[in-house]
Every structure is written in C-alpha cells, then in structure tokens.
Amino acid sequence: MQLHRHREAVAYLDRRGVRSSELIEHLRIGYAPGGCLRSWLTQLGYPFHALRQAGLVTTAGYDIFGALPHRRALAWVARAIC
C-alpha cells in the first residue's frame, strides 16, 4: 500500500479522525495519486470498458477523480469491480 508515502493522504485521514493504522488496514483505505488509478487497474487486468462502465474513467481515459472540480475529495467512496 502506498498510502504512507503520501503525506497529504495521511494528513487528510488525520483531519477526518482516522489515525489508527489497524483501522486503515482493516478498511483497506488506499491512495491513488492523480493519473494512477486507470493504469493500476489495467495492470491488474481490468479492461478499459469495465472501468468506463464502473464510472472510474472518462471517455477520454482520464481518472474520474482527477477530473473533479478543484481535485478535492468530496466524499468517502468505495467501488468494487467484480
């Protein structure tokens, strides 16, 4: 998990009151720096059309979270791709 390598992600969780490494691990909270989600999921074998169908990438192929206004986290979101 690369969460601990990104201070901004750890600081965000801290501000939200999530400080326990056990909880973070149990909930499998992660972090994908901008532009990495699509490439990571395609490396895992998920086809582009499945990422589009799940709403994770734009039609141009960009990570949907990077396309959000001001690139701010707007909510706690989890998606399972099965």
LUMKE-156862 format. One line per field, with one value per residue (C-alpha): x, y negated, z negated; residue number from 0; residue in one letter. Coordinates in steps of 0.001 Angstrom, whole numbers, plus 500000, padded with zeros to 6 digits. Layout:
// residues N
x [X:...] $
y [Y:...] $
z [Z:...] $
k [NUM:...] $
r [A:...] $
***
This chain:
// residues 82
x [500000:501374:499219:502011:504234:501870:501736:498692:496654:497743:497022:493556:492749:494111:491823:488906:489859:491224:494570:494708:496926:494954:491692:493229:494495:491202:489161:491779:491939:494322:495518:495967:497910:496393:496573:497457:494101:493468:496972:496965:493611:494554:497800:495607:493779:490608:489648:489079:485394:484826:486460:484209:481125:482018:482431:486100:487471:486204:485574:488967:490591:491290:490728:487343:488681:491284:488507:486629:486496:489470:490641:489227:487866:484136:483078:484169:483683:484380:483735:484073:484784:483723] $
y [500000:496599:494522:493892:492450:489544:487036:485278:488500:489277:485663:485876:489039:487453:484433:486854:488593:491749:492291:495996:497958:501086:499419:498123:501620:503297:500930:501245:497468:496617:493721:493373:490266:488465:490437:493715:495392:496321:497638:499611:501241:502062:503637:505808:506940:504861:503828:500162:500713:502114:499030:496800:498812:498508:494742:494745:493148:490573:491341:489717:492221:489913:490962:489560:488386:486201:484595:483409:479645:478443:482088:482315:485401:484817:487934:491298:493556:497206:499234:502941:504186:507800] $
z [500000:500898:498568:496037:498781:499394:496564:497992:497843:494277:493240:494812:492842:489687:490139:490549:487285:488902:487190:486401:488784:487853:488905:492127:492925:491911:494106:496858:497252:500052:502125:505853:506910:509901:513107:511454:510892:514525:515136:511880:512628:516216:514936:512719:515849:515801:519348:520172:520984:517461:515934:518067:517131:513419:513838:512849:516035:518504:522169:522852:520479:517542:513933:512929:509554:511245:513267:510188:509629:507588:507284:503765:502104:501995:500093:498812:501815:502462:505565:506107:509594:509937] $
k [0:1:2:3:4:5:6:7:8:9:10:11:12:13:14:15:16:17:18:19:20:21:22:23:24:25:26:27:28:29:30:31:32:33:34:35:36:37:38:39:40:41:42:43:44:45:46:47:48:49:50:51:52:53:54:55:56:57:58:59:60:61:62:63:64:65:66:67:68:69:70:71:72:73:74:75:76:77:78:79:80:81] $
r [M:Q:L:H:R:H:R:E:A:V:A:Y:L:D:R:R:G:V:R:S:S:E:L:I:E:H:L:R:I:G:Y:A:P:G:G:C:L:R:S:W:L:T:Q:L:G:Y:P:F:H:A:L:R:Q:A:G:L:V:T:T:A:G:Y:D:I:F:G:A:L:P:H:R:R:A:L:A:W:V:A:R:A:I:C] $
***
